[in-house]
Amino acid sequence: MNIFKKLQSHPFPVEAFFNKSVVVTCAVEKSILEKLIPAPLQLDTFQNHWGFVAMALVETKHLRPKGFPAFLGNDFTLIGYRIFVRYTNEKGKNLRGLFILRSETDKRKMEFLGNIFTTYKYETIDIQKTIQSDCVLFHSKSGGFQICFKTTLDSDIGLPTSSPFTDWKEARRFAGPLPFTFSVNNMRKEVVIVEAKREFWQPKPIQILDFSSDYINQVTNSQFQLASGFVVENIPYEWKAGKIEAYRI
């Protein structure tokens, strides 16, 4: 393995504080998403019909290698487009996790470092945030997305009308983050497994007033349905160092 590929395997643990994480999950017919994930990953499905692609927007604070003092960390807004998948590891254990399609950030420093130490395909875009009386709007011209949701967290919020889920409990299974994120090197037949660690993770349903994403339109041929939206705030978060293992198909 050359030194660059070794670096891209998430070689050291990272920690950060999540000020806010907003996840919008879209349901897509499984045949569309299956084409986007590499072997040996398998699509994590619902009712054996739906797969899910999610856009997660995270406002991070003091992101840094684990063990470094917080003041040496950096504050970034991160966006990840990911598919919910499963992977059977070398011990035969079935793991639920995420496969990253694309990542975006508001800082070139994060793009530079993120593409050295991961294969998550970071790009720098403009990310604007507008806080109104009862809603929050995130949008990006270069990123081609818009998310607007109500800030009042009402327990009676209904699921989007297009959602395949019958209740928020079902939707929560595909809200993320899941314990694992997977990267695949098919040339070397290797999987990089990054495990996340967090506490007090209690996502709360949000009412999405408006959502659009050029990228999700692109990868799904505009054949997606809004499934759910969740928010979580003020969470310490950690990613362990990546574990590399060979796979067989």
Secondary structure as the mmCIF struct_conf table of DSSP 4:
data_model
#
loop_
_struct_conf.conf_type_id
_struct_conf.id
_struct_conf.beg_label_comp_id
_struct_conf.beg_label_asym_id
_struct_conf.beg_label_seq_id
_struct_conf.end_label_comp_id
_struct_conf.end_label_asym_id
_struct_conf.end_label_seq_id
HELX_RH_AL_P HELX_RH_AL_P1 ILE A 3 LEU A 7
TURN_TY1_P TURN_TY1_P1 GLN A 8 SER A 9
BEND BEND1 PHE A 12 PHE A 12
STRN STRN1 VAL A 14 GLU A 29
HELX_RH_AL_P HELX_RH_AL_P2 LYS A 30 GLU A 34
TURN_TY1_P TURN_TY1_P2 LYS A 35 LEU A 36
BEND BEND2 ILE A 37 ILE A 37
TURN_TY1_P TURN_TY1_P3 ALA A 39 PRO A 40
STRN STRN2 GLN A 42 LEU A 43
STRN STRN3 PHE A 46 PHE A 46
TURN_TY1_P TURN_TY1_P4 GLN A 47 HIS A 49
STRN STRN4 TRP A 50 PRO A 65
TURN_TY1_P TURN_TY1_P5 LYS A 66 GLY A 67
BEND BEND3 PHE A 68 PHE A 68
HELX_RH_3T_P HELX_RH_3T_P1 ALA A 70 LEU A 72
STRN STRN5 ASN A 74 THR A 88
TURN_TY1_P TURN_TY1_P6 GLU A 90 LYS A 91
BEND BEND4 GLY A 92 GLY A 92
STRN STRN6 ASN A 94 THR A 105
BEND BEND5 ASP A 106 ASP A 106
HELX_RH_AL_P HELX_RH_AL_P3 ARG A 108 PHE A 117
BEND BEND6 TYR A 120 TYR A 120
STRN STRN7 TYR A 122 THR A 124
STRN STRN8 GLN A 128 ILE A 131
BEND BEND7 SER A 133 ASP A 134
STRN STRN9 CYS A 135 SER A 140
TURN_TY1_P TURN_TY1_P7 LYS A 141 GLY A 144
STRN STRN10 PHE A 145 LYS A 150
BEND BEND8 THR A 151 THR A 152
TURN_TY1_P TURN_TY1_P8 SER A 155 ASP A 156
HELX_LH_PP_P HELX_LH_PP_P1 ILE A 157 PRO A 160
TURN_TY1_P TURN_TY1_P9 THR A 161 SER A 162
BEND BEND9 PRO A 164 PRO A 164
BEND BEND10 THR A 166 ASP A 167
HELX_RH_AL_P HELX_RH_AL_P4 TRP A 168 ARG A 172
TURN_TY1_P TURN_TY1_P10 ARG A 173 PHE A 174
BEND BEND11 ALA A 175 GLY A 176
BEND BEND12 PRO A 179 PRO A 179
STRN STRN11 PHE A 180 ASN A 185
TURN_TY1_P TURN_TY1_P11 ASN A 186 LYS A 189
STRN STRN12 GLU A 190 ARG A 198
BEND BEND13 GLU A 199 PHE A 200
STRN STRN13 LYS A 204 PRO A 205
STRN STRN14 ILE A 208 SER A 213
HELX_RH_AL_P HELX_RH_AL_P5 ASP A 214 THR A 220
TURN_TY1_P TURN_TY1_P12 ASN A 221 SER A 222
STRN STRN15 GLN A 225 TRP A 239
HELX_LH_PP_P HELX_LH_PP_P2 LYS A 240 GLY A 242
STRN STRN16 LYS A 243 ALA A 246
#
